[in-house]
Amino acid sequence: MDIMAENYRVLIIDDEKNVRDSIAKFLSLDGISCLGAASGPEGLECIASETFDAIVLDLRLPGMDGFAVLDRIGALGTGTPVLMMSAHGEISDAVEAMRLGAVDYLVKPFDPAELAIRLTRAIRNAREIETARLSLRITDRGDALAQCEEPSMRDLLELTRRVASTPSTVLVTGERGVGKESFAREIHRLSSRAAAPFVSVSLHSIPPALVESELFGCEKGSVPGANARKIGLFELASGGTVFLGEIEELSAQMQVKLLRVLHDRAVLRVGGSLPIPVDVRVVAASSRNIEDAVRSGSFREDLYFRLNVIRLRVPSLRDRPRDIAPLTAFFLARFARESKKDVSSISTEALRCLEKYPFPGNVLELENCVERAVALCGSGALRPEDFDLRCPLGEGSITANEASAGSSSVMVSLIPGGTGPVSVKDAEKRAIALALARNNGHRERSARELGISRRTLLTKIKEYGIQPRRVLDAANAEA
């Protein structure tokens, strides 16, 4: 059994330092790295901030005992196997430990070699269970939205279902790549218009001079290249739904004309003289803060109110980590089927790699990432080396092999101009500190610069103990 090749990482929670040190020393001989915690709360902090393959937990701990710690670990839902140990060989203790989710129970003193064997067995069993769970997911059918498990997304989908039965216009907002068009399609699919066309257009991709003729059509000879009458997208979608992506890209003139169409429910072709009635539902989307555009005067307030009857705010993928595994499985099944490749699952190590990556391109980037991995891998399960994840904060990148080794051992230069490797946690902390310094401590501007939400930034500031005043003082001192 080649334990060293697995690069396991174990957390030991025991109030006796000599016990922690002796276990860690023995396990290190087999290539198992260990981190020690002297109490239950300290151990829970480690679990919240880092990833472990297994946990060795003492039953008798000061303050919060092992049972309470085990119960909290189970509530976190990490799936990390826990081996309970105790100097008291009570059958009732072993039964209670198993009831609370421990996978094994050892009585002190025990043979360290026995612990290594049981740890390895527990870790491999946990990984097999995870692989089987993902394989089951991969057999599921449906669209990407149906795979989402994050509570915020489930709530948003429920709102989408309620919205679908109404005739109201909808404004979908969120970063690029979060899946705004998918929500528009879901609204159409669940509405009474489902049998009629769904027409999607990205206004960013149409030259400004051609937007009007594309949307509303044109008569022969009315615009350059119009050798015949052209039916616009609104007419083509009659009875159905029109999705207008990147709505903030509309010129001031086109905003007025779209407002008139929404009010009159009729279009006027370029070069035409008679309005043509159209029965369409409009779902618009914006990747920017459209309220800022209204305040600046670049987007009409009356059009904003006409579109923003119902608002769907789609969170970024980094704010919904529970969705990464099911979405990965969904995309894997699709690309394996399309490419006719025998790729049946994704390894736990590779999944952990994806869960550590911030995905600045959101779901679209994840989809492309999985497509590339399926295209380049051989067969069987996707491994860490099949992925190539680019870091959004600098010139460096996080490789799958590095990320799968655990957050404390992921070494990569994330900050432009950095002189050496740092951990992802330290790099993220430094990036936030520098952004705050550059923006005079302004949270919203700093969040925008980093490509994260203000809420995420505030959470990170609290998590890392960043003190903006000290950051600013240090920056001023350096200047």
N, C-alpha and C positions, 0 to 999 in steps of 0.2 A: 504494500500500500504506500504510494508515493504522496505523503502528506505535504511535503515541502512544495511540490509543484502547485498545490492549490492556493497557497498564499492566504490562509485563513487568518481572520482577525477576531479576537475574543475579548470580551469585557469581564473582568473578575470583580465582583462586589463582595467584599469581606472587610470587617473592621480590623482584622489582625494583619498588620503589614507583612509579617514574616510568612503568613499563609499566601498572601497575594504574590510576594516576591518569589517564593519557592515554586508555586504553580507556574508563574510566568517564565522562570528560568528553565524549568523542565520542558515546557511546551515549545520554548524557543529552539530547543535542540531539534525539533521536528519542523521547524520553519513556521510555527504559529506565533504571530505577534500578539501581544497582550497589552491591555490598558487596565489599570487598577482604579477602583473607587472604594473609599473607606466607609461609605454610608449609603442608605437607600436614595436620599435626595441627590447626592452627588452622582450616583449611578444613573438615575433618571435624566439628569442634565446631560450626561455623556450620550445616552441613547437618543435624546432629542436633537443633539447637534452632530452626531457622527453615526456611521454605519458599522455594524458588527455582524459576523457570521454566526456567533453564538454568545450566550451569556452564562457565566458560572455564578450562581447566587447563593450566599450563605443564608440560612434560615434565621439564626439569632443575630440580629443587628440592633444597635442602639436606636431608640426613637422609633423609626419606621421599620417593622420587622420584615423578613423575607416574603411572607405571605402578602403583605400590603404592597410591597414593591412588585411582586409577581402579578398581582391584580392590576396595578397601574400599567405594567408593560403590556398586558393583554389588551387593555383599553386603548393603547396607542396603535394597535393593529399592525405592527411592523412584521409579524410573522417570524421573528427571530427566535430560534429554539433556546429554551432556558433549562439549564441543568441545576437542580437544587442540591445543596450539600448541607450537612448538619452533623454535629458531634453527638446528637441524640437520635438513636435509631428507632424512633417511635413509628409504628405502622400507621397510626392516625395522621402523623405529619406527612408521610409519603402519600397517603390517599388524598389529603387536602391539597398538596402540591400538584398532584396530577389533575385534580379537579379544576385548579386554577390555571392549568395550561402548561405546567412543566413537562418536559419530555423524558426526564430521567431524574433519579434521586440517588445520591451517594452518601454513605455514612463515613465521617472522619474517624480515624485516619484511613486514607485509601491509597492504593498504589497509583502514582502519577501516570504510569503507563496505561492503566485502566481508564483513567480520565481522558487521556489522549484518544484512546480507541472509541470511547463513548461520544466524545465531542465530534470526532470525524464522522461517526455514524449518524449522529443527530443532524449535522450540517448537510450531509449528502441527502438524507431523507427529506429535509426541508426543501432542498433545491429540487429534488424530484417532484415533490408536491407542487411547488411553484411552477415548474415546467409543465406538469400535467394540467394545472389550472389554466395556464396560458393556452395550452393546446386545445382545451375545451372552448375557450373564448374564440379561438381561431376558427372553429367550426360554425360559430354563430353567423347568421346572415343579418342584413340590415345596413343602414347607412352609418356614417361616422357619428352623427349626433346621437344615435341610439346606443352607442357604446359608452357614452360619458357617464361617469359615476360621481363626479364632484357634486356635492349638494347644491352649490350655486348654479351649476349647469342644469341639474334636475329641476330646480325652481324656474330657471329661464325657459326650459322646454315646456313646463306646465303653463307658463304665461303664453308661450307661443301657441299652444293648443287652444287656449281660450281666445286669443287674438284672431286665430284663423277663421272663426265662424262669424267675424264681424266684417263690415265693408271698409273699415277705417284704414287710412294710410299709416304706414309704419316706418319709423326711422331706426335703423340698426347701426350701432356705433361700436367701435373697438379697433384695436391695432390691426395693421395689415396681416393677413394670414390666419386670423382667429376663426374664420369660417362664417363670415356674415352672409355670404350668398347661400350657404347651407340652411341658415335660418329662414331666408326668404323662400327657398324651395320648399321647406317644411310648411310654412304658412300656406303656400299655394297648394301643396299636396293635401292638406287637411281641410281646405276650403271647398265651398260649393263650385269653385272655378277649376277644380283639379282636372277636368276633362278638356279644358281649353288650354291654349299655349302659355308657356312660361318663357318670357323673353328676357335675357340678361344682357346688360351692356355696361362696360366700364368707361365712364366718361373721360377718364384720364387717357385712354388709348385712342380717342378720336380727335383728329385735328380740330381746333376750335371752329374753323370756317365750315366744317362739314357736320357739326353736331346737330344743327336744326334739320337739315335734310335727312340725316340718319334717323332721328327720332320721329319727325313728323312727315317725312316724304317730300318729294318735289315733282314738279311738272317738267315735261321735256324741254330742254334748253334753258331752264331757269338757273342752273349752276353749271360751272365747267365740267364737262364729261357726262352730263345728263342727256344721253341720246334717246332716252325713253322715260316715260313716267315711272317714278320710283315710289313704292309703298313704304312708308315709314314703320319703325318698330312698334309704335303705339297702335297703328292699324293692324299690323300682323298679330298683335297680342290681344286683339279685341275679344272680350269675353273672359280673358285670362288675367295674367299678372305681368307687370313690367318691373324688373329690378334695375335700379339706377345706382351703380356703384360709383364711389368717389364723387358724391353729389356736390361736394364743395368746389369741384373743378369747373362748375358751370360759370360762364361769363355773366356779367350783370344783365346784359341784353337777353340771354337765354333764360335767366332766372325769371324775368318778367314774363316771357312766353310760356314757360312751364307753369307758372302760377295761373296764367290765363287758361291753359289746358285743364288744370286741376279744377278750376272754378266752373268752366263751361262744359267740361266733359266732351270736348271736341277739338280737333286739330285742324290747322290750316297748312296745307302743303306749301312749300316754297314755290312761289310763282302762281299759286292757286288763288281763287277768289271766293270759294264756297267752303264754309266749315264742314268738316266731316265728323259726325258723332262717333265717339269711341267709348266702349264700356271696358275699362281696365282698372285694376287695382294697382296702385303704385307702392312699392317698397323701396325706400332709398337707403343708402349706406354711406357712412363717412368714417375715414380712418383718423381724422384729426378732431380736435376739440372744436366742434362746429359753433358752440356758444361763443368762443373767442372770435370766430369769423363774423358772427352777428354783431358782437360788440365793436369790432374794428370797422364794420361797415362793408366788408367784402362779401357778406352773404345777407340777403334781404330778410328782415325780421318776419314779414308777413308770409314769405315762402317757408321759412323755418317753422312757424306755427302750423302752417298747412300740412307739412310733412310730419311734424313731431306730435301727431295725435296720440300715437302709442310708441313708446320707446323701449327698445331691447338693447341693453348694454352687455356685450359679450366680453367676458374676462380673458386676459391673456393666458397662454398655456402655463406660464411659470406660476400663475396664481391658482392653478387647478391641477396639482401634481397627481391626484388620483386618476386623472384621465389618461396619463401617459401610457400605462400598461395596456388598457383596453384598446386605445387608439392604435398603438403599435401592433397589437395582435390583429386588428381589423385590416390595417394596411398590409401587413405581412401576408394575410390570407389572400387578399386581392392580387398583390403583385406576384405571389407564388403561383396563383392560378393563371394569371395572364401570361407569365413567362414559362409556364409548364415546368417549373423547377420543384424538386423534392425538398422544399424547405418547410419543415413542419412546426417549428417552434423557435423561441428566442431564449437564450440562456439567461439565468438569473444575473450573472455578471454583466452581460450586455444591457439588460434592462436597468440595472443599477446605474450604468453609465448614462443612459438616456435620462434617468430621473435626476441626475446631478446637473444636467446641462440646462441652461436658462432658456433656450429656444427663442432667440430674438425674432425669428421668423414665424413663431407660433406653430399652429397645426400644419400649415403649408410646408414649413421647414421639416417638421417631423415626417410628413408624408414623403418628401423628397429624400430624406435621410434613409428611410426604410426601403424605398425603391432602389436606391443605390446599393444598399447592403445586400438585398436579394439578388441584384444583378451581378454583384462581384463575388458572392459566396459560392461554395460548392453545393453541398446538400446537408440535410440534417437541421441542426439548430444554428441560428445566427449567433456568432461569437463577438466579443468586444472588438477584435481586430477587423471586423467587417464594417465598422463605423468610422467616420472621420468627421468629428464635430468641431466647427470653427468657433472660436471664442469671440463674443461681440464687443469686448472691452479693450481689445488691443490687437497686436499683430500675431500673437501666439495662438495656439489652439489646444483644446483638450482632447487628447486621444482616448479612445475607448479603453485601452489597456490601463492608462493612468487613472481614469475615473473609476474603473471597476475595482481598483485596489483599496478604495476607502478614502473618505474625504481628507483625512489627515495626511495621506501619502500621495495625493494628486499634486504633482509638481509641474507648474507651467507659468511662464511669464505672461501675465495678463495685462500689465500696465505698460503703455508705450514708454520706451526709454528705460524700462526696468533693467537692473544689472544682473539679476540672477533669478533662479526659480523660487517661487513662493507657493504656499498652499492656496487653494481656491478660496478658502475662507478669508485668509489674510489679504489676498488680492482684491476680493470683493469689498472688504473693509476699507482698504486703501483707496479703491476707486470711488467709493462713496465719500470718503473724507476729502479727496481732491475735488470732487464735484461740488461739495458744499463750500470749500474754500474759493473755488472759481466763481461761485454764484452768491458770495457774501452770506452764506448760510440759508439762502432762500430754498425751502424744501421743494416747492412745485417746479421751479426751474431746474433744480438739481435732478429731480425725478425724470423730467422730460429729457435732459441731457443723457441720463443713463439708460433711457428707454424702458423705465419701469413706472408703475403707478405710484402716486403719492403715498397711498396706504402701505404699499410694499416697502417704500423707502423708510417710512416711520417705523415699521416693524423691524427693519434691518438696523436702523439707528439704535433702537432699544436693545435688540439682540446682541449687537457688538459693543454696546456701551460707548458709542461715539458721542463726544461732547462737542457740538458745533463751535462753541465759543473758544475752546482750546484749539480746535482746528484752525479757526480764523487767526488766533493769536500766533500760532506756529507759522502760518503762511505769511503773516505780516513781518514776523521776525526774520524769516528767510529772505523776504524782499528787502 
